[in-house]
Amino acid sequence: MEDSPEHRPVHRETRFDADVARYAARAKGMVASEIRALFSVANRPEVVSLAGGSPNISGLPLDVVGSLLNELVVDHGTIAMQYCGAQGDPFLREQITDVMSQVGIDASPDDVVVTVGSQQALDLVTKIFCDPGDVVLCEAPSYVGALGVFAAYQCDVVHVEMDDEGLIPEHLENALARLTAVGRRVKFLYTIPSYHNPMGVSLGATRRSQILDICHRYDVLVVEDDPYGLLGFEGEPYRALRADDTARVVYLGSFSKTFAPGFRVGWALAPHAIRDKLVLAQESATLCPPTFSQFAVSTYLANHDWKGQIKSFREMYRERRDAMLESLADLMPATTKWTTPKGGFFVWVTLPEGIDSKAMSPRAVTARVAYVPGTAFYADGYGSQNIRLSYCLPPPDRIREGIRRLAAVVEREMELRETFGPLDSGRGEGVEFPGPEVQ
């Protein structure tokens, strides 16, 4: 008898995973980030989202980009839509060395490996260096996407304290001495020295030199993640760590912030032997990075004033940064503190004593403003008094309105805490806080 609709079994979605016993041990470390969990509510038009770090590509001349892409398909489509080598297009790799020269790096295209964004570059570096239980040093706080990679490869993350001038060299040396004393070898230090995500702070020249010296003495590799390095608001870009140590530093770069993230083109610059391993890992992961995306970026760099475009981005983001800092100073309670970024996308806020940023988050969404709780940026549960605010996407008037709403929420939290004591980290009245399945 044919299975009619009314006789078919009803399949309901469930959170139970019938394949849980089949997964590899490393899959247990693969969990949704707190940023991803916020997206479904933060992207509602009535909510001012100060949460995500999406670049503001509205500043791009989209007509020019569209014209370039049309010509690319018409004139070079049979090549641009074909496979390429695992290391990436040779001409694009040459252009990448020109981009890196802006932060003081003198490199050969032969040492560049093109990747699917710098996120894949970080994944490949971790894949070739780290076994389960290996130690990776990270700033405290650190980029949430990096923490996800390290968790997926079952690394032990050890955080090293920062201040308003970035990673503290003495704390780095102390951490290395402690780990060495108990027989733990550190595979690498992961650092974002310029316009840090999430803190927004940057390492000065003296600290950069000290950190390289410490890593040399302890024989530790440095993975330098530099997506924001050209987006400074004051003077020349910071000199990259890689510019002063070609043997010990793997440099990760990306066009996501200086062109457009949708093409997913990044790169790793590595010493020769590491480069060879990265190419093999790339072949295993994707066969090759997307050819069309590489040609699109290469065509843009060759036919558009990309340096002038970056200057335009810097001016746009500086205006938004200023709007956020002014609004924080005008509206937030007096005991709130925050960093003053000289570039990049983010401000790191320390809330008044006793306020839990994760507990407050659903109540902030109810008030139609979103941020990322500080706990997202730690592997060890810290950061409950902090939040990351992003100024890159909303226009200045929306930033001011978002800070006004946030300040009202913080003041209400302070009043409630004074009346009832510490607040529970529940879901929040009237808000369905999205679970891990939300994209």
Secondary structure as a PSIPRED ss2 file (coil, helix, strand):
# PSIPRED VFORMAT (PSIPRED V4.0)

   1 M C   1.000  0.000  0.000
   2 E C   1.000  0.000  0.000
   3 D C   1.000  0.000  0.000
   4 S C   1.000  0.000  0.000
   5 P H   0.000  1.000  0.000
   6 E H   0.000  1.000  0.000
   7 H H   0.000  1.000  0.000
   8 R C   1.000  0.000  0.000
   9 P C   1.000  0.000  0.000
  10 V C   1.000  0.000  0.000
  11 H C   1.000  0.000  0.000
  12 R C   1.000  0.000  0.000
  13 E C   1.000  0.000  0.000
  14 T C   1.000  0.000  0.000
  15 R C   1.000  0.000  0.000
  16 F C   1.000  0.000  0.000
  17 D C   1.000  0.000  0.000
  18 A C   1.000  0.000  0.000
  19 D C   1.000  0.000  0.000
  20 V H   0.000  1.000  0.000
  21 A H   0.000  1.000  0.000
  22 R H   0.000  1.000  0.000
  23 Y C   1.000  0.000  0.000
  24 A C   1.000  0.000  0.000
  25 A H   0.000  1.000  0.000
  26 R H   0.000  1.000  0.000
  27 A H   0.000  1.000  0.000
  28 K H   0.000  1.000  0.000
  29 G H   0.000  1.000  0.000
  30 M C   1.000  0.000  0.000
  31 V C   1.000  0.000  0.000
  32 A C   1.000  0.000  0.000
  33 S C   1.000  0.000  0.000
  34 E H   0.000  1.000  0.000
  35 I H   0.000  1.000  0.000
  36 R H   0.000  1.000  0.000
  37 A H   0.000  1.000  0.000
  38 L H   0.000  1.000  0.000
  39 F H   0.000  1.000  0.000
  40 S H   0.000  1.000  0.000
  41 V H   0.000  1.000  0.000
  42 A H   0.000  1.000  0.000
  43 N C   1.000  0.000  0.000
  44 R C   1.000  0.000  0.000
  45 P C   1.000  0.000  0.000
  46 E C   1.000  0.000  0.000
  47 V C   1.000  0.000  0.000
  48 V E   0.000  0.000  1.000
  49 S E   0.000  0.000  1.000
  50 L C   1.000  0.000  0.000
  51 A C   1.000  0.000  0.000
  52 G C   1.000  0.000  0.000
  53 G C   1.000  0.000  0.000
  54 S C   1.000  0.000  0.000
  55 P C   1.000  0.000  0.000
  56 N C   1.000  0.000  0.000
  57 I H   0.000  1.000  0.000
  58 S H   0.000  1.000  0.000
  59 G H   0.000  1.000  0.000
  60 L C   1.000  0.000  0.000
  61 P C   1.000  0.000  0.000
  62 L H   0.000  1.000  0.000
  63 D H   0.000  1.000  0.000
  64 V H   0.000  1.000  0.000
  65 V H   0.000  1.000  0.000
  66 G H   0.000  1.000  0.000
  67 S H   0.000  1.000  0.000
  68 L H   0.000  1.000  0.000
  69 L H   0.000  1.000  0.000
  70 N H   0.000  1.000  0.000
  71 E H   0.000  1.000  0.000
  72 L H   0.000  1.000  0.000
  73 V H   0.000  1.000  0.000
  74 V H   0.000  1.000  0.000
  75 D H   0.000  1.000  0.000
  76 H H   0.000  1.000  0.000
  77 G H   0.000  1.000  0.000
  78 T H   0.000  1.000  0.000
  79 I H   0.000  1.000  0.000
  80 A H   0.000  1.000  0.000
  81 M C   1.000  0.000  0.000
  82 Q C   1.000  0.000  0.000
  83 Y C   1.000  0.000  0.000
  84 C C   1.000  0.000  0.000
  85 G C   1.000  0.000  0.000
  86 A C   1.000  0.000  0.000
  87 Q C   1.000  0.000  0.000
  88 G C   1.000  0.000  0.000
  89 D C   1.000  0.000  0.000
  90 P H   0.000  1.000  0.000
  91 F H   0.000  1.000  0.000
  92 L H   0.000  1.000  0.000
  93 R H   0.000  1.000  0.000
  94 E H   0.000  1.000  0.000
  95 Q H   0.000  1.000  0.000
  96 I H   0.000  1.000  0.000
  97 T H   0.000  1.000  0.000
  98 D H   0.000  1.000  0.000
  99 V H   0.000  1.000  0.000
 100 M H   0.000  1.000  0.000
 101 S H   0.000  1.000  0.000
 102 Q C   1.000  0.000  0.000
 103 V C   1.000  0.000  0.000
 104 G C   1.000  0.000  0.000
 105 I C   1.000  0.000  0.000
 106 D C   1.000  0.000  0.000
 107 A C   1.000  0.000  0.000
 108 S C   1.000  0.000  0.000
 109 P H   0.000  1.000  0.000
 110 D H   0.000  1.000  0.000
 111 D H   0.000  1.000  0.000
 112 V E   0.000  0.000  1.000
 113 V E   0.000  0.000  1.000
 114 V E   0.000  0.000  1.000
 115 T E   0.000  0.000  1.000
 116 V C   1.000  0.000  0.000
 117 G H   0.000  1.000  0.000
 118 S H   0.000  1.000  0.000
 119 Q H   0.000  1.000  0.000
 120 Q H   0.000  1.000  0.000
 121 A H   0.000  1.000  0.000
 122 L H   0.000  1.000  0.000
 123 D H   0.000  1.000  0.000
 124 L H   0.000  1.000  0.000
 125 V H   0.000  1.000  0.000
 126 T H   0.000  1.000  0.000
 127 K H   0.000  1.000  0.000
 128 I H   0.000  1.000  0.000
 129 F H   0.000  1.000  0.000
 130 C C   1.000  0.000  0.000
 131 D C   1.000  0.000  0.000
 132 P C   1.000  0.000  0.000
 133 G C   1.000  0.000  0.000
 134 D C   1.000  0.000  0.000
 135 V E   0.000  0.000  1.000
 136 V E   0.000  0.000  1.000
 137 L E   0.000  0.000  1.000
 138 C E   0.000  0.000  1.000
 139 E E   0.000  0.000  1.000
 140 A E   0.000  0.000  1.000
 141 P C   1.000  0.000  0.000
 142 S C   1.000  0.000  0.000
 143 Y C   1.000  0.000  0.000
 144 V H   0.000  1.000  0.000
 145 G H   0.000  1.000  0.000
 146 A H   0.000  1.000  0.000
 147 L H   0.000  1.000  0.000
 148 G H   0.000  1.000  0.000
 149 V H   0.000  1.000  0.000
 150 F H   0.000  1.000  0.000
 151 A H   0.000  1.000  0.000
 152 A H   0.000  1.000  0.000
 153 Y C   1.000  0.000  0.000
 154 Q C   1.000  0.000  0.000
 155 C C   1.000  0.000  0.000
 156 D E   0.000  0.000  1.000
 157 V E   0.000  0.000  1.000
 158 V E   0.000  0.000  1.000
 159 H E   0.000  0.000  1.000
 160 V E   0.000  0.000  1.000
 161 E E   0.000  0.000  1.000
 162 M E   0.000  0.000  1.000
 163 D E   0.000  0.000  1.000
 164 D C   1.000  0.000  0.000
 165 E C   1.000  0.000  0.000
 166 G E   0.000  0.000  1.000
 167 L E   0.000  0.000  1.000
 168 I C   1.000  0.000  0.000
 169 P H   0.000  1.000  0.000
 170 E H   0.000  1.000  0.000
 171 H H   0.000  1.000  0.000
 172 L H   0.000  1.000  0.000
 173 E H   0.000  1.000  0.000
 174 N H   0.000  1.000  0.000
 175 A H   0.000  1.000  0.000
 176 L H   0.000  1.000  0.000
 177 A H   0.000  1.000  0.000
 178 R H   0.000  1.000  0.000
 179 L H   0.000  1.000  0.000
 180 T H   0.000  1.000  0.000
 181 A H   0.000  1.000  0.000
 182 V C   1.000  0.000  0.000
 183 G C   1.000  0.000  0.000
 184 R C   1.000  0.000  0.000
 185 R C   1.000  0.000  0.000
 186 V E   0.000  0.000  1.000
 187 K E   0.000  0.000  1.000
 188 F E   0.000  0.000  1.000
 189 L E   0.000  0.000  1.000
 190 Y E   0.000  0.000  1.000
 191 T E   0.000  0.000  1.000
 192 I C   1.000  0.000  0.000
 193 P C   1.000  0.000  0.000
 194 S C   1.000  0.000  0.000
 195 Y C   1.000  0.000  0.000
 196 H C   1.000  0.000  0.000
 197 N C   1.000  0.000  0.000
 198 P C   1.000  0.000  0.000
 199 M C   1.000  0.000  0.000
 200 G C   1.000  0.000  0.000
 201 V C   1.000  0.000  0.000
 202 S C   1.000  0.000  0.000
 203 L C   1.000  0.000  0.000
 204 G C   1.000  0.000  0.000
 205 A H   0.000  1.000  0.000
 206 T H   0.000  1.000  0.000
 207 R H   0.000  1.000  0.000
 208 R H   0.000  1.000  0.000
 209 S H   0.000  1.000  0.000
 210 Q H   0.000  1.000  0.000
 211 I H   0.000  1.000  0.000
 212 L H   0.000  1.000  0.000
 213 D H   0.000  1.000  0.000
 214 I H   0.000  1.000  0.000
 215 C H   0.000  1.000  0.000
 216 H H   0.000  1.000  0.000
 217 R H   0.000  1.000  0.000
 218 Y C   1.000  0.000  0.000
 219 D C   1.000  0.000  0.000
 220 V C   1.000  0.000  0.000
 221 L E   0.000  0.000  1.000
 222 V E   0.000  0.000  1.000
 223 V E   0.000  0.000  1.000
 224 E E   0.000  0.000  1.000
 225 D E   0.000  0.000  1.000
 226 D C   1.000  0.000  0.000
 227 P C   1.000  0.000  0.000
 228 Y C   1.000  0.000  0.000
 229 G C   1.000  0.000  0.000
 230 L C   1.000  0.000  0.000
 231 L C   1.000  0.000  0.000
 232 G E   0.000  0.000  1.000
 233 F C   1.000  0.000  0.000
 234 E C   1.000  0.000  0.000
 235 G C   1.000  0.000  0.000
 236 E C   1.000  0.000  0.000
 237 P C   1.000  0.000  0.000
 238 Y C   1.000  0.000  0.000
 239 R C   1.000  0.000  0.000
 240 A C   1.000  0.000  0.000
 241 L H   0.000  1.000  0.000
 242 R H   0.000  1.000  0.000
 243 A H   0.000  1.000  0.000
 244 D H   0.000  1.000  0.000
 245 D C   1.000  0.000  0.000
 246 T C   1.000  0.000  0.000
 247 A C   1.000  0.000  0.000
 248 R C   1.000  0.000  0.000
 249 V E   0.000  0.000  1.000
 250 V E   0.000  0.000  1.000
 251 Y E   0.000  0.000  1.000
 252 L E   0.000  0.000  1.000
 253 G E   0.000  0.000  1.000
 254 S E   0.000  0.000  1.000
 255 F C   1.000  0.000  0.000
 256 S C   1.000  0.000  0.000
 257 K C   1.000  0.000  0.000
 258 T C   1.000  0.000  0.000
 259 F C   1.000  0.000  0.000
 260 A C   1.000  0.000  0.000
 261 P H   0.000  1.000  0.000
 262 G H   0.000  1.000  0.000
 263 F H   0.000  1.000  0.000
 264 R C   1.000  0.000  0.000
 265 V C   1.000  0.000  0.000
 266 G E   0.000  0.000  1.000
 267 W E   0.000  0.000  1.000
 268 A E   0.000  0.000  1.000
 269 L E   0.000  0.000  1.000
 270 A C   1.000  0.000  0.000
 271 P C   1.000  0.000  0.000
 272 H H   0.000  1.000  0.000
 273 A H   0.000  1.000  0.000
 274 I H   0.000  1.000  0.000
 275 R H   0.000  1.000  0.000
 276 D H   0.000  1.000  0.000
 277 K H   0.000  1.000  0.000
 278 L H   0.000  1.000  0.000
 279 V H   0.000  1.000  0.000
 280 L H   0.000  1.000  0.000
 281 A H   0.000  1.000  0.000
 282 Q H   0.000  1.000  0.000
 283 E H   0.000  1.000  0.000
 284 S H   0.000  1.000  0.000
 285 A H   0.000  1.000  0.000
 286 T H   0.000  1.000  0.000
 287 L C   1.000  0.000  0.000
 288 C C   1.000  0.000  0.000
 289 P C   1.000  0.000  0.000
 290 P C   1.000  0.000  0.000
 291 T H   0.000  1.000  0.000
 292 F H   0.000  1.000  0.000
 293 S H   0.000  1.000  0.000
 294 Q H   0.000  1.000  0.000
 295 F H   0.000  1.000  0.000
 296 A H   0.000  1.000  0.000
 297 V H   0.000  1.000  0.000
 298 S H   0.000  1.000  0.000
 299 T H   0.000  1.000  0.000
 300 Y H   0.000  1.000  0.000
 301 L H   0.000  1.000  0.000
 302 A H   0.000  1.000  0.000
 303 N H   0.000  1.000  0.000
 304 H C   1.000  0.000  0.000
 305 D C   1.000  0.000  0.000
 306 W H   0.000  1.000  0.000
 307 K H   0.000  1.000  0.000
 308 G H   0.000  1.000  0.000
 309 Q H   0.000  1.000  0.000
 310 I H   0.000  1.000  0.000
 311 K H   0.000  1.000  0.000
 312 S H   0.000  1.000  0.000
 313 F H   0.000  1.000  0.000
 314 R H   0.000  1.000  0.000
 315 E H   0.000  1.000  0.000
 316 M H   0.000  1.000  0.000
 317 Y H   0.000  1.000  0.000
 318 R H   0.000  1.000  0.000
 319 E H   0.000  1.000  0.000
 320 R H   0.000  1.000  0.000
 321 R H   0.000  1.000  0.000
 322 D H   0.000  1.000  0.000
 323 A H   0.000  1.000  0.000
 324 M H   0.000  1.000  0.000
 325 L H   0.000  1.000  0.000
 326 E H   0.000  1.000  0.000
 327 S H   0.000  1.000  0.000
 328 L H   0.000  1.000  0.000
 329 A H   0.000  1.000  0.000
 330 D H   0.000  1.000  0.000
 331 L H   0.000  1.000  0.000
 332 M C   1.000  0.000  0.000
 333 P C   1.000  0.000  0.000
 334 A C   1.000  0.000  0.000
 335 T C   1.000  0.000  0.000
 336 T C   1.000  0.000  0.000
 337 K E   0.000  0.000  1.000
 338 W E   0.000  0.000  1.000
 339 T C   1.000  0.000  0.000
 340 T C   1.000  0.000  0.000
 341 P C   1.000  0.000  0.000
 342 K C   1.000  0.000  0.000
 343 G E   0.000  0.000  1.000
 344 G C   1.000  0.000  0.000
 345 F C   1.000  0.000  0.000
 346 F E   0.000  0.000  1.000
 347 V E   0.000  0.000  1.000
 348 W E   0.000  0.000  1.000
 349 V E   0.000  0.000  1.000
 350 T E   0.000  0.000  1.000
 351 L C   1.000  0.000  0.000
 352 P C   1.000  0.000  0.000
 353 E C   1.000  0.000  0.000
 354 G C   1.000  0.000  0.000
 355 I C   1.000  0.000  0.000
 356 D C   1.000  0.000  0.000
 357 S H   0.000  1.000  0.000
 358 K H   0.000  1.000  0.000
 359 A H   0.000  1.000  0.000
 360 M H   0.000  1.000  0.000
 361 S H   0.000  1.000  0.000
 362 P H   0.000  1.000  0.000
 363 R H   0.000  1.000  0.000
 364 A H   0.000  1.000  0.000
 365 V H   0.000  1.000  0.000
 366 T H   0.000  1.000  0.000
 367 A C   1.000  0.000  0.000
 368 R C   1.000  0.000  0.000
 369 V E   0.000  0.000  1.000
 370 A E   0.000  0.000  1.000
 371 Y C   1.000  0.000  0.000
 372 V E   0.000  0.000  1.000
 373 P E   0.000  0.000  1.000
 374 G H   0.000  1.000  0.000
 375 T H   0.000  1.000  0.000
 376 A H   0.000  1.000  0.000
 377 F H   0.000  1.000  0.000
 378 Y C   1.000  0.000  0.000
 379 A C   1.000  0.000  0.000
 380 D C   1.000  0.000  0.000
 381 G C   1.000  0.000  0.000
 382 Y C   1.000  0.000  0.000
 383 G C   1.000  0.000  0.000
 384 S C   1.000  0.000  0.000
 385 Q C   1.000  0.000  0.000
 386 N E   0.000  0.000  1.000
 387 I E   0.000  0.000  1.000
 388 R E   0.000  0.000  1.000
 389 L E   0.000  0.000  1.000
 390 S E   0.000  0.000  1.000
 391 Y C   1.000  0.000  0.000
 392 C C   1.000  0.000  0.000
 393 L C   1.000  0.000  0.000
 394 P C   1.000  0.000  0.000
 395 P C   1.000  0.000  0.000
 396 P H   0.000  1.000  0.000
 397 D H   0.000  1.000  0.000
 398 R H   0.000  1.000  0.000
 399 I H   0.000  1.000  0.000
 400 R H   0.000  1.000  0.000
 401 E H   0.000  1.000  0.000
 402 G H   0.000  1.000  0.000
 403 I H   0.000  1.000  0.000
 404 R H   0.000  1.000  0.000
 405 R H   0.000  1.000  0.000
 406 L H   0.000  1.000  0.000
 407 A H   0.000  1.000  0.000
 408 A H   0.000  1.000  0.000
 409 V H   0.000  1.000  0.000
 410 V H   0.000  1.000  0.000
 411 E H   0.000  1.000  0.000
 412 R H   0.000  1.000  0.000
 413 E H   0.000  1.000  0.000
 414 M H   0.000  1.000  0.000
 415 E H   0.000  1.000  0.000
 416 L H   0.000  1.000  0.000
 417 R H   0.000  1.000  0.000
 418 E H   0.000  1.000  0.000
 419 T H   0.000  1.000  0.000
 420 F H   0.000  1.000  0.000
 421 G C   1.000  0.000  0.000
 422 P C   1.000  0.000  0.000
 423 L C   1.000  0.000  0.000
 424 D C   1.000  0.000  0.000
 425 S C   1.000  0.000  0.000
 426 G C   1.000  0.000  0.000
 427 R C   1.000  0.000  0.000
 428 G C   1.000  0.000  0.000
 429 E C   1.000  0.000  0.000
 430 G C   1.000  0.000  0.000
 431 V C   1.000  0.000  0.000
 432 E C   1.000  0.000  0.000
 433 F C   1.000  0.000  0.000
 434 P C   1.000  0.000  0.000
 435 G C   1.000  0.000  0.000
 436 P C   1.000  0.000  0.000
 437 E C   1.000  0.000  0.000
 438 V C   1.000  0.000  0.000
 439 Q C   1.000  0.000  0.000
